[in-house]
Amino acid sequence: MTSGQPSAHLTRRDAARARAEASAHRAVWRRQLTQRTPDIGGRERDRPLVGGSLLLIASLLALAWVAAEQPGLPGHFANDEGTIISVNRGTFTEADSSFRLIAAVYRWMGLAELPTLAALVGVASYLLVLTVAISCRTTTAEWVDWAIIISCVALAAVYHGAYTKDLLTVGAVLALIAHRGRGLSAELVPVAAMLLYAQGFRTYWFLVAGLYLALRLALRARRGWTATLAVVLVLYAGLSVVFPLVVGVDLDHYRLTVNEHRTAESVNTLIVQFSPGAGPVSGFVNSVLTFASFIIPIPLMLRGGAIYLVVALVLLVIWGSLIAAIRSARIRAPRGSSVLTAFQNRLFAAILAFLIVQSIFEPDYGSFLRHLTPMLIVAVCLLLSLRPGATAAATRTDQRRTGTTDAAATRTSAATRAQENGPAAASTPAAESAW
Protein backbone atom coordinates (compact mmCIF):
# COMPACT_ATOMS: atom_id res chain seq x y z
CA MET A 1 0.00 0.00 0.00
CA THR A 2 1.55 3.31 -1.07
CA SER A 3 0.62 6.91 -0.66
CA GLY A 4 -0.12 7.11 -4.39
CA GLN A 5 -3.19 4.80 -4.25
CA PRO A 6 -6.67 6.38 -4.22
CA SER A 7 -7.70 7.25 -0.69
CA ALA A 8 -11.19 5.81 -1.27
CA HIS A 9 -9.69 2.31 -1.36
CA LEU A 10 -7.65 2.72 1.84
CA THR A 11 -8.65 1.61 5.30
CA ARG A 12 -8.12 4.15 8.07
CA ARG A 13 -4.99 2.32 9.26
CA ASP A 14 -3.57 1.95 5.76
CA ALA A 15 -4.19 5.64 5.09
CA ALA A 16 -2.38 6.53 8.31
CA ARG A 17 0.50 4.22 7.37
CA ALA A 18 0.67 5.82 3.91
CA ARG A 19 0.89 9.26 5.51
CA ALA A 20 3.67 8.00 7.79
CA GLU A 21 5.56 6.61 4.79
CA ALA A 22 5.18 9.91 2.94
CA SER A 23 6.45 11.74 6.02
CA ALA A 24 9.44 9.37 6.17
CA HIS A 25 10.13 10.08 2.47
CA ARG A 26 10.12 13.80 3.18
CA ALA A 27 12.41 13.37 6.22
CA VAL A 28 14.94 11.37 4.16
CA TRP A 29 14.81 13.95 1.39
CA ARG A 30 15.37 16.79 3.87
CA ARG A 31 18.37 15.01 5.39
CA GLN A 32 19.87 14.41 1.94
CA LEU A 33 19.23 18.01 0.92
CA THR A 34 20.78 19.27 4.15
CA GLN A 35 23.91 17.20 3.51
CA ARG A 36 24.23 18.66 0.00
CA THR A 37 23.34 22.23 1.02
CA PRO A 38 24.13 22.68 4.74
CA ASP A 39 22.51 26.12 5.05
CA ILE A 40 19.04 24.76 4.27
CA GLY A 41 18.96 22.57 7.37
CA GLY A 42 20.09 25.33 9.68
CA ARG A 43 16.80 25.79 11.45
CA GLU A 44 16.50 22.10 12.36
CA ARG A 45 20.06 22.00 13.64
CA ASP A 46 19.50 25.20 15.61
CA ARG A 47 16.47 23.81 17.45
CA PRO A 48 18.48 21.86 20.08
CA LEU A 49 20.84 24.81 20.51
CA VAL A 50 18.04 27.34 20.98
CA GLY A 51 15.99 24.94 23.11
CA GLY A 52 18.98 24.12 25.28
CA SER A 53 19.78 27.82 25.69
CA LEU A 54 16.20 28.54 26.74
CA LEU A 55 16.37 25.66 29.21
CA LEU A 56 19.58 27.04 30.71
CA ILE A 57 18.04 30.51 31.04
CA ALA A 58 14.85 29.08 32.58
CA SER A 59 16.91 27.04 35.06
CA LEU A 60 18.96 30.06 36.14
CA LEU A 61 15.80 32.16 36.53
CA ALA A 62 14.17 29.37 38.57
CA LEU A 63 17.18 29.15 40.90
CA ALA A 64 17.28 32.94 41.26
CA TRP A 65 13.55 33.06 42.06
CA VAL A 66 13.95 30.33 44.66
CA ALA A 67 16.99 32.08 46.16
CA ALA A 68 14.77 35.18 46.51
CA GLU A 69 12.30 33.01 48.51
CA GLN A 70 9.70 32.60 45.75
CA PRO A 71 8.22 36.12 45.67
CA GLY A 72 4.56 36.26 44.63
CA LEU A 73 3.80 32.62 45.45
CA PRO A 74 0.69 32.17 47.65
CA GLY A 75 1.44 31.10 51.21
CA HIS A 76 -0.46 27.81 51.09
CA PHE A 77 2.21 26.37 48.78
CA ALA A 78 4.58 26.34 51.81
CA ASN A 79 2.41 24.18 54.11
CA ASP A 80 4.74 21.17 53.92
CA GLU A 81 7.75 23.39 54.47
CA GLY A 82 6.22 24.80 57.64
CA THR A 83 5.56 21.31 58.97
CA ILE A 84 9.12 20.14 58.27
CA ILE A 85 10.56 23.24 59.95
CA SER A 86 8.34 22.66 63.00
CA VAL A 87 9.45 19.03 63.22
CA ASN A 88 13.11 20.01 63.01
CA ARG A 89 12.64 22.59 65.76
CA GLY A 90 10.74 20.15 67.98
CA THR A 91 7.55 22.23 68.06
CA PHE A 92 5.45 19.62 66.24
CA THR A 93 5.88 16.24 67.89
CA GLU A 94 2.73 14.64 66.44
CA ALA A 95 3.80 14.72 62.79
CA ASP A 96 3.58 11.44 60.88
CA SER A 97 6.63 9.28 60.26
CA SER A 98 7.24 10.59 56.73
CA PHE A 99 7.63 14.17 57.97
CA ARG A 100 9.91 13.03 60.78
CA LEU A 101 12.05 11.05 58.35
CA ILE A 102 12.43 13.82 55.76
CA ALA A 103 13.21 16.26 58.57
CA ALA A 104 15.95 13.86 59.68
CA VAL A 105 17.28 13.75 56.10
CA TYR A 106 17.56 17.54 56.04
CA ARG A 107 19.32 17.46 59.41
CA TRP A 108 21.72 14.81 58.12
CA MET A 109 22.47 17.05 55.11
CA GLY A 110 23.12 19.98 57.45
CA LEU A 111 20.23 21.96 55.95
CA ALA A 112 17.80 21.97 58.87
CA GLU A 113 18.37 25.67 59.54
CA LEU A 114 19.28 26.70 55.98
CA PRO A 115 15.94 26.90 54.13
CA THR A 116 17.25 28.84 51.14
CA LEU A 117 20.12 26.42 50.54
CA ALA A 118 17.76 23.47 51.05
CA ALA A 119 15.42 24.96 48.43
CA LEU A 120 18.26 25.38 45.96
CA VAL A 121 19.37 21.79 46.57
CA GLY A 122 15.81 20.59 45.92
CA VAL A 123 15.52 22.43 42.59
CA ALA A 124 19.08 21.54 41.54
CA SER A 125 18.47 17.82 42.18
CA TYR A 126 15.30 17.99 40.06
CA LEU A 127 17.16 19.77 37.25
CA LEU A 128 19.93 17.17 37.38
CA VAL A 129 17.51 14.26 36.95
CA LEU A 130 15.65 16.18 34.22
CA THR A 131 18.96 16.62 32.40
CA VAL A 132 19.55 12.86 32.59
CA ALA A 133 16.07 12.32 31.12
CA ILE A 134 16.68 14.52 28.10
CA SER A 135 20.33 13.63 27.48
CA CYS A 136 21.03 12.27 23.99
CA ARG A 137 17.43 13.08 22.99
CA THR A 138 17.61 16.83 22.31
CA THR A 139 18.25 16.40 18.59
CA THR A 140 14.80 14.83 18.19
CA ALA A 141 12.95 17.25 20.49
CA GLU A 142 10.21 19.38 18.93
CA TRP A 143 9.48 22.95 20.00
CA VAL A 144 6.52 21.71 22.03
CA ASP A 145 8.89 19.33 23.85
CA TRP A 146 11.15 22.21 24.83
CA ALA A 147 8.11 24.14 26.06
CA ILE A 148 7.10 21.15 28.21
CA ILE A 149 10.64 20.78 29.58
CA ILE A 150 10.76 24.47 30.54
CA SER A 151 7.32 24.12 32.17
CA CYS A 152 8.74 21.29 34.28
CA VAL A 153 11.51 23.66 35.41
CA ALA A 154 8.87 26.19 36.48
CA LEU A 155 6.94 23.53 38.41
CA ALA A 156 10.16 22.42 40.08
CA ALA A 157 10.77 25.98 41.25
CA VAL A 158 7.26 26.07 42.76
CA TYR A 159 7.10 22.64 44.38
CA HIS A 160 10.76 21.76 45.02
CA GLY A 161 11.97 25.23 45.94
CA ALA A 162 11.38 24.67 49.65
CA TYR A 163 11.58 21.92 52.26
CA THR A 164 9.59 19.09 50.71
CA LYS A 165 8.90 15.39 51.13
CA ASP A 166 9.29 15.02 47.35
CA LEU A 167 13.01 15.68 47.61
CA LEU A 168 13.69 11.95 47.41
CA THR A 169 11.00 11.12 44.85
CA VAL A 170 13.46 12.12 42.16
CA GLY A 171 15.59 9.17 43.33
CA ALA A 172 12.87 6.73 42.29
CA VAL A 173 12.47 8.65 39.04
CA LEU A 174 16.21 8.43 38.38
CA ALA A 175 16.07 4.66 38.87
CA LEU A 176 13.35 4.51 36.20
CA ILE A 177 15.09 6.57 33.54
CA ALA A 178 18.76 5.73 34.10
CA HIS A 179 18.77 2.18 32.66
CA ARG A 180 17.44 2.37 29.10
CA GLY A 181 18.15 -1.14 27.97
CA ARG A 182 16.81 -4.57 28.81
CA GLY A 183 17.78 -7.22 31.32
CA LEU A 184 17.04 -8.23 34.87
CA SER A 185 18.66 -5.20 36.49
CA ALA A 186 16.66 -2.82 34.29
CA GLU A 187 13.46 -4.49 35.52
CA LEU A 188 14.35 -4.88 39.20
CA VAL A 189 16.08 -1.58 40.00
CA PRO A 190 12.96 0.62 39.49
CA VAL A 191 10.85 -1.74 41.61
CA ALA A 192 13.47 -1.79 44.36
CA ALA A 193 13.60 2.02 44.34
CA MET A 194 9.80 2.23 44.61
CA LEU A 195 9.72 -0.23 47.50
CA LEU A 196 12.51 1.59 49.31
CA TYR A 197 10.73 4.91 48.90
CA ALA A 198 7.47 3.35 50.10
CA GLN A 199 9.12 1.89 53.18
CA GLY A 200 10.63 5.20 54.24
CA PHE A 201 8.24 7.90 53.09
CA ARG A 202 4.95 7.10 51.38
CA THR A 203 3.44 3.69 51.93
CA TYR A 204 1.10 4.03 48.96
CA TRP A 205 4.15 3.55 46.75
CA PHE A 206 3.90 -0.15 47.64
CA LEU A 207 0.70 -0.05 45.60
CA VAL A 208 2.45 1.95 42.87
CA ALA A 209 5.09 -0.79 42.65
CA GLY A 210 2.45 -3.54 42.50
CA LEU A 211 0.42 -1.81 39.79
CA TYR A 212 3.61 -1.00 37.89
CA LEU A 213 4.49 -4.71 37.72
CA ALA A 214 0.94 -5.61 36.66
CA LEU A 215 0.93 -2.98 33.91
CA ARG A 216 4.46 -3.88 32.85
CA LEU A 217 3.25 -7.42 32.19
CA ALA A 218 -0.11 -6.47 30.69
CA LEU A 219 1.20 -3.82 28.29
CA ARG A 220 4.29 -5.61 27.00
CA ALA A 221 2.35 -6.88 23.97
CA ARG A 222 1.18 -4.70 21.10
CA ARG A 223 -1.99 -3.09 22.45
CA GLY A 224 -4.26 -0.32 21.19
CA TRP A 225 -5.85 2.39 23.28
CA THR A 226 -9.03 0.35 23.77
CA ALA A 227 -7.10 -2.58 25.21
CA THR A 228 -4.98 -0.27 27.39
CA LEU A 229 -8.09 1.41 28.78
CA ALA A 230 -9.63 -2.01 29.42
CA VAL A 231 -6.54 -3.05 31.41
CA VAL A 232 -6.77 0.11 33.53
CA LEU A 233 -10.50 -0.43 34.20
CA VAL A 234 -9.88 -4.08 35.14
CA LEU A 235 -7.25 -2.95 37.66
CA TYR A 236 -9.69 -0.44 39.15
CA ALA A 237 -12.38 -3.12 39.36
CA GLY A 238 -9.99 -5.46 41.11
CA LEU A 239 -8.90 -2.78 43.58
CA SER A 240 -12.51 -1.83 44.33
CA VAL A 241 -13.13 -5.43 45.40
CA VAL A 242 -9.79 -6.03 47.15
CA PHE A 243 -9.86 -2.88 49.29
CA PRO A 244 -13.09 -3.76 51.20
CA LEU A 245 -12.01 -7.39 51.60
CA VAL A 246 -8.39 -6.85 52.60
CA VAL A 247 -8.15 -3.30 53.94
CA GLY A 248 -11.75 -3.06 55.13
CA VAL A 249 -12.56 0.27 53.44
CA ASP A 250 -13.88 1.49 50.09
CA LEU A 251 -11.49 2.49 47.34
CA ASP A 252 -11.96 6.23 47.89
CA HIS A 253 -12.13 6.00 51.70
CA TYR A 254 -8.78 7.65 52.40
CA ARG A 255 -9.54 10.71 50.29
CA LEU A 256 -12.93 11.10 51.95
CA THR A 257 -11.36 10.76 55.40
CA VAL A 258 -8.81 13.51 54.73
CA ASN A 259 -11.47 15.80 53.27
CA GLU A 260 -14.03 15.14 56.00
CA HIS A 261 -13.23 18.38 57.83
CA ARG A 262 -12.15 20.39 54.81
CA THR A 263 -14.33 22.58 52.61
CA ALA A 264 -14.06 23.97 49.11
CA GLU A 265 -13.71 27.43 50.67
CA SER A 266 -10.62 26.44 52.66
CA VAL A 267 -9.10 24.30 49.85
CA ASN A 268 -10.22 25.51 46.43
CA THR A 269 -8.80 22.46 44.60
CA LEU A 270 -10.57 19.88 46.77
CA ILE A 271 -11.36 16.58 45.02
CA VAL A 272 -14.99 15.82 45.81
CA GLN A 273 -17.00 12.71 44.98
CA PHE A 274 -18.30 12.82 41.44
CA SER A 275 -20.99 10.32 42.40
CA PRO A 276 -21.98 10.49 46.09
CA GLY A 277 -22.33 7.14 47.78
CA ALA A 278 -20.50 4.26 49.41
CA GLY A 279 -19.53 0.73 48.49
CA PRO A 280 -17.35 -0.91 45.83
CA VAL A 281 -19.29 0.52 42.89
CA SER A 282 -19.09 4.07 44.21
CA GLY A 283 -15.39 3.68 44.95
CA PHE A 284 -14.80 2.36 41.44
CA VAL A 285 -16.75 5.13 39.71
CA ASN A 286 -15.26 7.98 41.72
CA SER A 287 -11.68 6.73 41.38
CA VAL A 288 -12.02 6.24 37.61
CA LEU A 289 -13.54 9.71 37.18
CA THR A 290 -10.78 11.22 39.32
CA PHE A 291 -8.23 9.51 37.08
CA ALA A 292 -9.99 11.03 34.05
CA SER A 293 -9.88 14.47 35.70
CA PHE A 294 -6.10 14.13 36.02
CA ILE A 295 -5.82 13.60 32.26
CA ILE A 296 -8.43 16.22 31.32
CA PRO A 297 -8.19 18.60 34.32
CA ILE A 298 -11.47 20.46 33.86
CA PRO A 299 -12.16 20.72 37.65
CA LEU A 300 -8.73 22.27 38.12
CA MET A 301 -9.44 24.80 35.37
CA LEU A 302 -12.76 25.80 36.87
CA ARG A 303 -11.81 26.01 40.54
CA GLY A 304 -8.06 26.45 40.84
CA GLY A 305 -7.50 30.10 39.98
CA ALA A 306 -5.01 31.65 37.54
CA ILE A 307 -1.95 29.62 38.54
CA TYR A 308 -3.76 26.30 38.40
CA LEU A 309 -5.43 27.26 35.11
CA VAL A 310 -2.01 27.66 33.49
CA VAL A 311 -0.80 24.38 35.03
CA ALA A 312 -3.95 22.60 33.81
CA LEU A 313 -3.25 23.79 30.27
CA VAL A 314 0.34 22.56 30.59
CA LEU A 315 -0.94 19.13 31.68
CA LEU A 316 -3.28 19.02 28.68
CA VAL A 317 -0.34 19.72 26.38
CA ILE A 318 1.81 17.05 28.09
CA TRP A 319 -0.80 14.29 28.00
CA GLY A 320 -1.95 15.27 24.50
CA SER A 321 1.62 15.23 23.17
CA LEU A 322 2.29 11.87 24.82
CA ILE A 323 -0.88 10.30 23.40
CA ALA A 324 -0.09 11.67 19.93
CA ALA A 325 3.51 10.38 20.12
CA ILE A 326 2.37 6.87 21.11
CA ARG A 327 -0.20 6.90 18.31
CA SER A 328 2.50 7.93 15.84
CA ALA A 329 4.76 5.14 17.11
CA ARG A 330 1.94 2.64 16.54
CA ILE A 331 1.55 3.84 12.96
CA ARG A 332 5.29 3.62 12.28
CA ALA A 333 5.69 0.17 13.83
CA PRO A 334 5.70 -2.76 11.36
CA ARG A 335 2.70 -5.04 11.64
CA GLY A 336 2.99 -7.61 14.40
CA SER A 337 5.92 -5.92 16.15
CA SER A 338 5.96 -4.32 19.59
CA VAL A 339 5.00 -0.64 19.56
CA LEU A 340 7.05 0.32 22.62
CA THR A 341 10.50 -0.87 23.59
CA ALA A 342 11.11 -2.40 27.01
CA PHE A 343 12.36 0.96 28.29
CA GLN A 344 9.34 2.84 26.94
CA ASN A 345 7.01 0.21 28.38
CA ARG A 346 8.55 0.69 31.83
CA LEU A 347 8.06 4.46 31.65
CA PHE A 348 4.47 4.14 30.42
CA ALA A 349 3.60 1.58 33.09
CA ALA A 350 5.10 3.79 35.83
CA ILE A 351 3.07 6.83 34.73
CA LEU A 352 -0.19 4.88 34.60
CA ALA A 353 0.46 3.16 37.95
CA PHE A 354 1.22 6.49 39.61
CA LEU A 355 -1.93 8.17 38.24
CA ILE A 356 -4.12 5.25 39.34
CA VAL A 357 -2.79 5.38 42.89
CA GLN A 358 -3.07 9.17 43.03
CA SER A 359 -6.71 8.92 41.97
CA ILE A 360 -7.34 6.72 45.01
CA PHE A 361 -5.53 8.72 47.69
CA GLU A 362 -5.10 12.37 46.69
CA PRO A 363 -7.47 14.72 48.56
CA ASP A 364 -6.98 17.78 46.30
CA TYR A 365 -5.53 18.72 42.94
CA GLY A 366 -2.87 20.94 44.51
CA SER A 367 -1.36 17.96 46.32
CA PHE A 368 -1.66 15.93 43.13
CA LEU A 369 0.37 18.51 41.20
CA ARG A 370 3.02 18.60 43.92
CA HIS A 371 3.43 14.82 43.81
CA LEU A 372 3.14 14.65 40.01
CA THR A 373 5.94 17.15 39.34
CA PRO A 374 8.80 14.60 39.74
CA MET A 375 6.91 12.05 37.62
CA LEU A 376 6.65 14.57 34.78
CA ILE A 377 10.35 13.85 34.21
CA VAL A 378 9.29 10.29 33.33
CA ALA A 379 6.67 11.67 30.93
CA VAL A 380 9.27 13.92 29.26
CA CYS A 381 11.70 11.03 28.91
CA LEU A 382 9.01 8.85 27.32
CA LEU A 383 7.90 11.63 24.99
CA LEU A 384 11.41 12.30 23.69
CA SER A 385 12.12 8.59 23.25
CA LEU A 386 9.02 8.29 21.04
CA ARG A 387 10.04 11.04 18.63
CA PRO A 388 11.02 9.75 15.14
CA GLY A 389 14.73 9.00 15.08
CA ALA A 390 15.15 8.84 18.87
CA THR A 391 15.03 5.04 19.04
CA ALA A 392 17.42 4.71 16.12
CA ALA A 393 19.83 7.17 17.74
CA ALA A 394 19.67 5.27 21.03
CA THR A 395 20.28 2.01 19.21
CA ARG A 396 23.34 3.42 17.47
CA THR A 397 24.67 4.68 20.80
CA ASP A 398 24.23 1.22 22.36
CA GLN A 399 25.94 -0.37 19.38
CA ARG A 400 28.95 1.92 19.67
CA ARG A 401 29.13 1.28 23.41
CA THR A 402 29.01 -2.52 23.17
CA GLY A 403 30.68 -3.01 19.80
CA THR A 404 28.68 -6.17 19.17
CA THR A 405 26.63 -5.18 16.12
CA ASP A 406 27.84 -5.55 12.57
CA ALA A 407 27.18 -2.29 10.69
CA ALA A 408 26.85 -4.09 7.37
CA ALA A 409 24.22 -6.41 8.81
CA THR A 410 22.34 -3.42 10.16
CA ARG A 411 22.29 -1.76 6.72
CA THR A 412 21.14 -4.99 5.11
CA SER A 413 18.35 -5.35 7.70
CA ALA A 414 17.21 -1.78 7.05
CA ALA A 415 17.18 -2.37 3.30
CA THR A 416 15.14 -5.54 3.76
CA ARG A 417 12.60 -3.75 5.97
CA ALA A 418 12.37 -0.93 3.41
CA GLN A 419 11.60 -3.43 0.65
CA GLU A 420 9.00 -5.29 2.73
CA ASN A 421 7.34 -2.49 4.68
CA GLY A 422 8.20 0.76 2.94
CA PRO A 423 10.39 3.73 3.88
CA ALA A 424 8.72 4.23 7.26
CA ALA A 425 9.96 0.82 8.36
CA ALA A 426 13.42 1.58 7.00
CA SER A 427 13.70 4.53 9.35
CA THR A 428 12.66 2.32 12.28
CA PRO A 429 15.13 -0.15 13.85
CA ALA A 430 14.36 -3.83 13.90
CA ALA A 431 11.54 -4.58 16.30
CA GLU A 432 12.86 -4.84 19.82
CA SER A 433 11.41 -7.36 22.16
CA ALA A 434 9.00 -5.82 24.63
CA TRP A 435 11.13 -7.36 27.29
Disulfide bonds with the S-S distance in Angstrom:
none
